[in-house]
């Protein structure tokens, strides 16, 4: 199991590896932006199962927590252990507001990502990931993981290295084909630079774009030793799993096999997109995961999506899985990062049987189907969506594209339509797109204020809520992460 000590203030020490540890039976999903916060991951890891923090937009989360005044001082406590003190000091000078910004005041923005990131962007991304993992690892010897989206390639090297500096035990990644992540982890663990290929729309043959991080530059010399975390690829088919193990460089340490009913993004159906009467994607036999073929690859795997009901863990183990990944049950527990009033409303409607979670085919700028809880007052509400001005000020899901002059530009289908079209996008791509970046960060109480217009929340959950009545019957509506783990292990 991992050490609980983090870094000594005078000499950052590497944590102990988890390679020989027994695989966890339960993986807590890395949900949303800050829903799977350090508090939730720590609560799960305390039970001995794998607690996971969401690695999405942790630079913005760090900046906004500091501007809120860092109640309790947790962020500043973690930054005091960041192994480059000058970086932590710069971030505090730039973002920390004693007592917090005034109500209605706009957050100072975090620098946006780019193929050529500036030093402020890199440092904030490194520190944001370090802080989240460092805080999650305190006070226990359980494992901690971090979850990333392959689509957000521009952030990955700095984000991963920041998490490794804090001693993360597992890296999980979905929403894409993460062929280069094992090599990235190897490079950082050896003390060398890490590089990742960036997909640029319209790039010509022979043109390659990358984003790179050299730890030696950060430390001004040889970097401290870090331990390579295990890498779990989140996939939705045996074909993709087999593709990743075709050579050693892309082979993960295990798989999470995720079905289309799991929260957040899901893979589109194979073949032409068909929608049912409710305008949701239709999945068929071709989309079922052949567990037998995955098991034959010889790597541990976990099943995800609809496995929180009674007997879910036992059924998973019966087909050879090491365990299950569960998201929604943890998203609704009291340690979740979801803003308390939103969480209360979700629980009330779910228990009343009135909460609908749709698999929206066009909501996400990524083009992947995305689960959206249909909660009034959020971006899922048609009137709220129509009233919100289109803008892209966070930009995590922007797509790099090749400009006519050969340079790289950035566009997002959720930005103003005229702006998107001017950058070469098509009007069809803009239909129904939600700003996930702003909506998800608003869900955890860090909504941006645009001169009095506060960004509305957007909540993602899985589509199977059958587990909830049984869990509440035992643990009550104010259930915690340990109650969820106990419920899952009972099955």
Residue pairs with C-beta under 8 A, 6 or more apart in sequence:
1 16
1 18
1 21
1 141
1 142
1 143
2 15
2 16
2 18
2 137
2 141
2 142
2 143
2 144
2 167
2 169
3 15
3 16
3 137
3 141
3 167
4 137
4 138
4 139
4 140
4 141
5 13
5 15
6 15
6 81
6 134
6 137
6 138
6 166
6 167
7 13
7 81
7 82
7 83
7 134
7 165
7 166
9 80
9 81
12 81
12 83
12 165
12 224
13 224
14 167
14 224
14 225
14 226
14 227
15 137
15 167
15 169
15 227
16 227
17 169
17 227
17 228
18 143
18 169
18 170
18 229
18 230
19 230
21 143
23 254
23 300
23 322
23 323
24 48
24 49
24 50
24 143
24 322
24 323
25 49
25 313
25 317
25 322
25 323
25 324
25 488
25 489
26 44
26 49
26 50
26 313
26 323
26 324
26 325
26 326
26 485
26 488
26 489
27 49
27 50
27 52
27 145
27 172
27 232
27 256
27 302
27 304
27 323
27 324
27 325
27 326
28 36
28 40
28 41
28 44
28 49
28 50
28 51
28 52
28 325
28 326
28 327
28 330
28 481
29 36
29 52
29 147
29 262
29 263
29 304
29 325
29 326
29 327
29 328
29 330
29 331
30 36
30 52
30 53
30 54
30 55
30 145
30 146
30 147
30 148
30 172
30 327
31 54
31 147
31 263
31 264
31 327
31 330
31 331
31 460
32 54
32 56
32 264
32 331
32 337
32 338
32 440
32 443
32 444
32 459
32 460
33 54
33 56
33 57
33 60
33 61
33 437
33 440
33 441
33 443
33 444
34 54
34 57
34 61
34 337
34 440
34 441
34 443
34 444
34 446
35 54
35 331
35 336
35 337
35 338
35 440
35 443
35 444
36 52
36 53
36 54
36 147
36 327
36 330
36 331
36 336
36 337
37 53
37 54
37 132
37 335
37 336
37 337
37 444
38 53
38 74
38 131
38 132
38 133
38 135
38 136
39 135
39 335
39 337
40 51
40 53
40 330
40 333
40 335
40 336
40 337
40 481
41 51
41 52
41 53
41 136
41 144
41 145
42 51
42 135
42 136
42 137
42 138
42 139
42 140
42 144
43 51
43 333
43 335
43 480
43 481
43 482
44 50
44 51
44 52
44 142
44 330
44 481
44 485
45 51
45 136
45 137
45 140
45 142
45 143
45 144
46 139
46 140
46 142
46 482
47 142
47 481
47 482
47 485
48 142
49 142
49 485
50 142
50 143
50 144
50 145
50 169
50 170
51 136
51 142
51 143
51 144
51 145
51 481
52 144
52 145
52 146
52 147
52 170
52 172
53 132
53 133
53 136
53 144
53 145
53 146
53 147
54 146
54 147
55 129
55 132
55 146
55 147
55 148
55 159
55 163
56 147
56 148
56 149
56 152
56 396
56 440
57 394
57 396
57 437
57 440
57 441
58 125
58 128
58 129
58 131
58 132
58 159
58 162
59 110
59 111
59 121
59 124
59 125
59 127
59 128
59 155
60 109
60 110
60 128
60 394
60 441
60 446
61 128
61 132
61 441
61 444
61 446
62 75
62 91
62 95
62 124
62 127
62 128
62 131
63 91
63 94
63 95
63 107
63 108
63 109
63 110
63 124
63 128
64 107
64 441
64 446
65 75
65 446
66 75
66 76
66 91
66 92
66 95
66 96
66 97
67 95
67 96
67 97
67 100
67 101
67 107
67 108
68 97
68 100
68 101
68 446
69 96
69 97
69 98
69 99
69 100
69 101
70 76
70 96
71 100
74 135
75 131
76 92
76 96
77 135
78 130
78 131
78 134
78 135
79 88
79 91
79 92
79 127
79 131
80 88
81 134
82 88
82 127
82 130
82 131
82 165
83 165
83 219
83 224
84 218
84 219
87 123
87 126
87 127
87 218
88 127
90 120
90 123
91 123
91 124
91 127
94 108
94 120
95 108
101 107
104 449
104 452
105 449
106 448
106 449
106 450
106 451
107 446
107 448
107 449
109 393
109 394
110 121
110 124
110 394
111 117
111 118
111 120
111 121
111 124
112 121
112 394
112 395
112 398
112 410
113 121
113 125
113 152
113 154
113 155
113 395
113 396
113 398
114 121
114 154
114 408
114 410
115 154
115 198
115 200
115 209
115 210
115 211
115 400
115 408
117 125
117 154
117 158
117 211
121 158
122 158
122 213
125 155
125 158
125 159
125 162
126 158
126 159
126 161
126 162
126 165
126 218
127 162
128 159
128 162
129 146
129 158
129 159
129 160
129 161
129 162
129 163
129 166
130 162
130 163
130 165
130 166
131 166
132 146
132 163
132 166
133 144
133 146
133 162
133 163
133 166
133 167
133 168
134 166
134 167
136 144
137 144
137 166
137 167
143 169
143 170
144 167
144 168
144 169
144 170
145 168
145 169
145 170
145 171
145 172
145 229
145 232
146 159
146 163
146 168
146 170
146 171
146 172
147 172
147 173
147 174
147 234
148 155
148 156
148 159
148 160
148 171
148 172
148 173
149 173
149 174
149 175
149 176
149 265
150 173
150 174
150 175
150 176
150 177
150 178
151 175
151 176
151 366
151 368
151 397
152 396
152 397
153 196
153 197
153 198
153 199
153 211
154 198
154 211
154 400
155 396
156 181
156 184
156 196
156 211
157 184
157 194
157 195
157 196
157 211
157 212
157 213
158 213
160 171
160 181
160 184
160 185
160 188
160 194
161 188
161 194
161 213
161 215
161 226
163 171
163 229
164 185
164 188
164 189
164 226
164 227
164 228
164 229
165 224
165 226
167 226
167 227
168 229
169 229
169 230
170 229
170 230
170 231
170 232
171 181
171 185
171 229
171 230
171 231
171 232
172 231
172 232
172 233
172 234
172 256
173 181
173 231
173 232
173 233
173 234
174 233
174 234
174 235
174 256
174 258
174 265
175 234
175 264
175 265
175 366
175 368
177 240
177 243
177 244
178 231
178 233
178 244
178 252
179 244
179 249
179 250
180 196
180 197
180 249
180 250
181 231
181 233
181 252
182 231
182 249
182 250
182 251
182 252
183 249
183 250
184 194
184 195
184 196
185 228
185 229
185 231
186 228
187 193
187 194
187 195
188 194
188 215
188 226
188 228
189 226
189 227
189 228
191 215
191 216
191 222
191 223
191 225
192 214
192 215
193 212
193 213
193 214
193 215
193 216
194 212
194 213
195 210
195 211
195 212
195 213
196 210
196 211
196 212
197 208
197 209
197 210
198 209
198 210
198 211
198 400
199 400
200 207
200 209
200 400
200 401
200 402
200 408
201 399
201 400
201 401
201 402
202 401
202 402
202 424
203 209
203 402
204 402
207 402
209 400
209 408
215 223
216 222
216 223
230 253
230 254
231 252
231 253
231 254
232 252
232 253
232 254
232 255
232 256
232 302
233 241
233 244
233 252
233 254
233 255
233 256
234 255
234 256
234 258
234 304
235 241
235 244
235 255
235 256
235 257
235 258
236 257
236 258
236 259
236 260
236 266
236 267
236 287
236 289
237 267
237 270
237 287
237 289
237 290
238 289
238 290
238 291
238 293
238 294
241 255
241 257
241 293
241 294
241 297
241 301
242 293
242 297
243 250
244 250
244 251
244 252
245 251
245 252
245 297
245 299
251 299
252 299
253 299
253 300
254 299
254 300
254 301
254 302
254 322
255 294
255 297
255 299
255 300
255 301
255 302
256 301
256 302
256 303
256 304
256 325
257 289
257 291
257 294
257 301
257 302
257 303
257 304
257 321
258 266
258 304
258 305
258 325
259 266
259 289
259 304
259 305
259 306
260 266
260 267
260 269
260 281
260 283
260 287
260 305
260 359
260 369
261 305
261 306
261 359
261 462
261 463
261 464
262 304
262 305
262 306
262 327
262 371
262 462
263 327
263 328
263 331
263 357
263 371
263 460
263 461
263 462
264 327
264 370
264 371
264 460
265 364
265 366
265 368
265 369
265 370
266 359
266 368
266 369
266 370
266 371
267 287
267 368
267 369
268 281
268 361
268 367
268 368
268 369
269 281
269 282
269 283
269 284
269 286
269 287
270 286
270 287
271 286
273 281
273 361
274 281
274 282
275 281
275 282
275 361
276 282
278 358
279 361
280 358
280 359
280 360
280 361
280 369
281 359
281 361
281 369
291 301
291 303
291 319
291 320
291 321
292 319
294 301
295 301
295 319
295 320
300 322
301 320
301 321
301 322
302 316
302 321
302 322
302 323
302 324
302 325
303 316
303 319
303 321
303 323
303 324
303 325
304 324
304 325
304 326
304 327
305 462
305 464
306 312
306 462
306 463
306 464
307 313
307 315
307 316
307 324
307 325
307 326
308 324
308 326
308 328
308 329
308 464
308 467
308 484
308 487
308 488
309 464
309 466
309 467
309 470
309 491
310 467
310 470
310 490
310 491
311 491
312 324
312 467
312 488
312 491
313 323
313 324
313 488
313 489
313 491
314 491
316 323
316 324
317 323
324 488
326 484
326 488
327 461
327 462
328 461
328 462
328 464
328 465
329 467
329 468
329 471
329 484
329 487
329 488
330 336
330 481
330 484
331 338
331 461
332 338
332 343
332 346
332 347
332 350
332 461
332 468
332 479
333 479
333 480
333 481
333 483
333 484
334 343
334 478
334 479
334 480
334 481
335 480
335 481
336 343
337 443
337 444
338 346
338 443
338 444
338 459
339 443
339 444
339 445
339 457
342 375
342 378
342 443
342 457
342 459
345 375
346 355
346 373
346 375
346 459
346 461
347 468
347 477
349 355
349 375
350 465
350 468
351 468
351 469
351 472
351 477
355 373
355 374
355 375
355 465
356 373
356 374
357 371
357 372
357 373
357 374
357 461
357 462
357 463
357 465
358 371
358 372
358 374
358 380
359 369
359 370
359 371
359 463
360 369
360 370
360 371
360 372
360 432
360 434
361 369
362 431
362 432
362 433
363 370
363 372
363 432
363 433
363 434
363 436
364 370
364 397
364 433
364 434
364 436
365 397
365 398
365 399
365 412
365 413
365 414
365 433
365 435
365 436
366 397
367 429
370 436
370 460
371 460
371 461
371 462
371 463
372 379
372 380
372 434
372 458
372 459
372 460
373 380
373 459
373 460
373 461
374 380
374 381
375 381
375 457
375 459
377 384
377 456
377 457
378 384
378 439
378 456
378 457
378 458
378 459
379 385
379 388
379 434
379 435
379 439
379 456
379 457
379 458
380 458
380 459
381 456
384 456
385 434
388 435
388 453
388 455
388 456
389 416
389 450
389 453
390 414
390 415
390 416
390 417
390 435
391 415
391 416
391 435
391 450
392 398
392 412
392 414
392 415
392 435
392 437
393 438
393 448
394 435
394 437
394 438
394 441
395 410
395 412
395 437
396 437
397 412
397 414
397 436
397 437
398 410
398 411
398 412
399 410
399 411
399 412
400 408
400 409
400 410
401 408
401 409
401 410
401 411
401 423
401 424
402 408
402 409
403 409
409 423
411 419
411 420
411 423
411 424
411 425
412 420
412 433
413 420
413 425
413 429
413 430
413 433
414 430
414 433
414 434
414 435
414 436
417 427
417 430
420 429
420 430
421 427
434 458
435 455
435 458
436 458
438 447
438 448
438 455
439 455
439 456
439 457
439 458
440 457
440 458
440 460
441 447
441 448
441 455
442 448
442 454
442 455
442 456
442 457
442 458
443 457
443 458
443 459
447 454
447 455
447 456
447 457
448 454
448 455
449 455
467 487
470 487
471 479
471 483
471 484
471 487
472 479
474 483
474 487
475 483
475 486
475 487
